[in-house]
Amino acid sequence: MRYVVGRVGQAALVLLAAFTLSFVLLQALPGDALLIKFENPELGLSAAQIAEIRQAYGADVPLVQQYLDSLGGFLRGDLGYSVQYGTPVATLLADALPSTATLAVASFALAVVLAVGIAALSYLAPFAWLRGLLRSVPSLFAAVPVFWLAIVLVQVFSFRLGLVPVIAPSPVQALILPVLALAVPIAAPLAQVIVRSIDDVSLQPFVVVATAKGAGPRWLLVRTIARNAVLPSLTIAGVLLGELIGGAVVTETVFGRAGIGRITEQAVSQQDIPVLQGVVLLAATTFVVVNLVVDLLYPVLDPRTKQKVGLAA
């Protein structure tokens, strides 16, 4: 119980630090989005009316008071109002989240399949040169920028081959290329960790003994190595799953998908600070919660770690 309370407390502190850092950095941006929008002569607003609007958004109070009000609203689930649209930020994010969540989950699933496939083939390949070639694939994946890969995929599969329509695609067709563009760079570090874990476990005495008794590479990989190599992969998978929100921003912008990425791109161009802070907090919360779940699962999946964290009976 002490371990669980400690990890939950650490997660809360990380989230508070992320909130504070994002608030300070966003407040330090040059310009005032409220003045930029409402001082437009075409709107015909008087100085008194603009002052009332700034009061309604809480922009006329000292910065410390704004921080405390914003923190209190975050704890209550109130992220304020969008300067551009005048709607609650929580509503904007809630409407866009299902599209981004579908993209992130599908991309993560494909990344796991790619990473496990590359790691398994690099262990089972019959020739040394082929194993070396497969081990270099993750480095190639990691070097490919997401936006460049997205543009290449559209050019090849949509405009050249005509396999994925650009205009009026079905929901499944609209997911194919964005999922592929987001999954490839995510699969790279995951595959590298799995390959390294397989190498480490392969040198363990129980694997050497099983090999000496005549066990084949496929039997060893499925029955002994995979189970022991999964824990380091689980840790990096938690980190990568949290980063998917950031990768989705670029992917959704390139493919014109409605989601958190589209909202973020518009908020940056319009200096919509409440929306930007809402996106940052959503990404930070996702990252913290995923890694908290991974940390809590670790002693359950590997009983040897219970003694280290004080959960042993």
Summary of the structure (lengths in Angstrom):
residues: 313
radius of gyration: 24.3
end to end distance: 11.8
largest distance: 87.5
contacts: 938
relative contact order: 0.13
helix: 81%
strand: 1%
